[in-house]
Amino acid sequence: MTQVFISHSSEDAEFAQLVANGFRGVGLDVWIAPDSIHPGEEFVDAIQRGLAETTHFVIIMSPDAFQSSWVKLEMNTAIRLEREGKLLISPVHYRPSQPPLLLGNYQWLIGDPNAIISQLLTWVGATGGQPDHWSKPRTLSGDELAHIKAGLEEIEAQVAACTLCPLQHERTIAVPGVGPAGAVAMFIGEAPGPEDDQTGVPFVSAAGQFLDELLGLINIDRDDVFLTNVVKCRPNQNRDPETVEVRACADYLDRQIALIDPPLIVTLGSHALKRILPGAKLSAVHGMPKETPDGRRLFAMYHPAA
């Protein structure tokens, strides 16, 4: 049976109770302090008991939460249990804060309380049926699908025959990118690797295999996201792409973004970050959601090859 554990600081108790009432309103069991502590029970024992019975863990993120030793205990235990496949985690970004890196790879819920509660109910499957993971591609109409596919195929053909920069002499096969037309998330790296250059498929090297493992940790299927790079041909000897090469490929990437229109862009490495958010420093924004100039959510990560 579904049980939701709500982790929060005492300063966020009022909001946490609103969330708890939303779950209770659809008949779900909720563990929340102090309601769920048995008379005479030690707090740490109550936490361990609650987490042992929990299927879904909600953490209310705020500056006070991450100063609380109890919240830290709950969070660390929940992350261990999730890695063992025993529960699911959803952080709620209630008040602006600098959350720990351990939560950097989770999908954060942001918005007004009613919208957050609605999203959480969908997440636990309380609105009927098993909800799709947030990363599942959008459902497109026949006309939308045909338009996007035609545009992507045109870009692929142009990339394959491109002579706009010196990389035309270094590549074996151009690597335009792969993924569904309705992708919610687009992952952008720096440049194709040696195996990519041989196959025409991005992220099939050792770094790509590691990326697959990272995606698996947050239950994302590689086939559900669009994968591409800032430049579409491999620079020899794994050198960084030069400015002229990035500029030559700029139109291809811009058109891919416009066609797919992903709400989320994940940049892999500093070159990709600077291409999407000029002037940003990876060390300063890594793991923190940002907004792009065109209103998309941007999530900056280190490149898996690093």
Secondary structure, 3 states (H helix, E strand, C coil): CCEEEEECCHHHHHHHHHHHHHHHCCCCEEEECCCCCCCCCCHHHHHHHHHHCCCEEEEEECCCHHHCHHHHHHHHHHHHHHHCCCCEEEEEECCCCCCCHHHCCCCCECCCHHHHHHHHHHHCCCCCCCCCCCCCCCCCCHHHHHHHHHHHHHHHHHHHCCCCCHHHHCCCCCCCCECCCCCCEEEEECCCCHHHHHHCCCCCCHHHHHHHHHHHHCCCCHHHCEEEECCCCCCHHHCCCCHHHHHHHHHHHHHHHHHHCCCEEEEECHHHHHHHCCCCCHHHHCCCEEECCCCCEEEEECCCCC
